[in-house]
Amino acid sequence: MWNTPSQEHLDSIPRLYDTEHIPTEEKLIYLHFFLGGSDWYIAEYNGDDLFFGFAILNSDYEMAEWGYISFMYYCFIGGSLVKYV
């Protein structure tokens, strides 16, 4: 992994459902994963492997949505770049 998030950085991300009272347009983004034309903006983390955030797959902004992504799966499909936000 080019820039693996440190445990300290991961610990600073709110846990899953901790920000569900915050409207999606006001959620803070803590990590940005990207691969090809796809982007994942991470807002929550379960402390193990699962992230919640906004996904734009293949630059398709019309079908972009909030959802979950496994960090292990992201690495499996070839994800290698992480940008700290």
N, C-alpha and C positions, 0 to 999 in steps of 0.2 A: 504494500500500500504506500502510495507516494506521501501522504500526510495523514497518518492514522491519528484519530482524536485521542488525546491523553485521557487518562481516567479522571483527572481533575476537571478537564473540560466537559466530559460526559456527565460528571456529577453536578455540574452547574446547570444542566438542562432540566427544566421542570419534568416531573414524572407524568406518565400518561394520566389524562383526565384532570390534572391539576389546574389546567387553564381553560377547561370547557365552559366556564362562565364568561370568558372573554370572547367577544365577537371575532370571527376568523380574520376579518380585515384589520384587526388590532393586535393579533398575536405577534409575539416577537419570534424572530428566526435566529436559531443558534448555530446551525450548520448548513452548508450547501454542498450536496453531493452532485456530481455531474458525470455524464458518460455519453459521448456522442452528442446528439441533439436533445438529450433528456436531462432534466434537472429535478432534484428533490430538495425542498427547503424544509428543514427540520425544526419543529416547534416543541416536541415532547419526546420523551424517551422512557422506556420501562425499566431501565437500569440493567438490562441484560443484553437483548438483541433487537428489540422492536422499537422502531421510531414512528412518530406520527408527524405528518407534514403535508405540504402542498407539492404535488407532482405534475410536471409538464413533460409528457412523453413525446419524443420525436418532434419537438417544436410545435405540437398541436395545442395551441392556447385555447381553442374552443372546447376541447375535451379535458382540459386540466382540472384536477380535483384534489380535495383533501383526502388523505387515506394513510394506510400503514405500510411500512417497508421494513423487512428484516435486513439488518446490516450484513449478516452472513450471506443472504441471497444477493444483495447488492455486490458484494465481493465476488461471489460465484459467477455472476453474469459479466464480470470484467471491470467493475467499478474500481477505480484506483485513485481518484482525486477527491480531496475533501478541502473545502475552503471554510475557514472559520469566519463567521459573520459577527 
